[in-house]
């Protein structure tokens, strides 16, 4: 049986949850948020108002080729 990347990521995340606990994820989430704020401080407040940082554009959109899928 093969495993998808998504399934492997889920298993890895769950094993870290069992090893380190919820506090670990809270701490690394805060560190990541502070790093994002340091890199994009001028936009950070607007992203918070809108519900989070926007996702990166997909390859087709970056190359000017809009896809029919959303």
N, C-alpha and C positions, 0 to 999 in steps of 0.2 A: 504494500500500500504506500502510495506517495503522499507527501504532505505539502500543502501550499505554503507560500511565504506568509500568508495571513495567519494560518494555523500555527506555524512555527513561532511567529511573533507573539501570538496569544499565549502559547505554552511558556515561552521565555518570560513574558510579563508576569504570568501567574506564579512561576517558580520564584521570581524575584519578590513577589508579594509575600509568598510563604516564608522566604528566607529573611527578608528585611522588614516586612510589615508596612502598614499604611503610612506611617510617619515618614518613611524613606521617600515615598512617592510625593508626599506633600512638600518635603524639603527640596527635592530635585526640581519640582515644579516651580517653587519660589525662586530657585537659582536661575532656572530658565527664563522666568518672567523678568527678573532683574537684568539678565543679559540682553533680552529683547529690548527692554527699556533703555539700556545703555546704548544700543546700536541705533534704535529708532525712536528716541525720546520725543522728538517733535511730533510724531504721529501716534504715539502710544495712547494718549488721552482720547483721541478720536476713535481709535480701534476699540477701546473699552466701551465707549458709548454705542458703537455699532455691534457689539457682541463678540469681538475678537479680531485677531489679525487676519486679513484676507489671504486666501490660499494663492499659491503661485499659479500662474497661467499654465495651461497645458501646452505641450509642444506645438500643436496645430495652431493655437492662438498666437503663440510667440512668433511663428513663421508666417502669420497673416492668412492662414488657412482655417477658417471657421469650420468646425465639424457639425454634423447634424445632430449628434448626440449631445446631451447636456450633462 
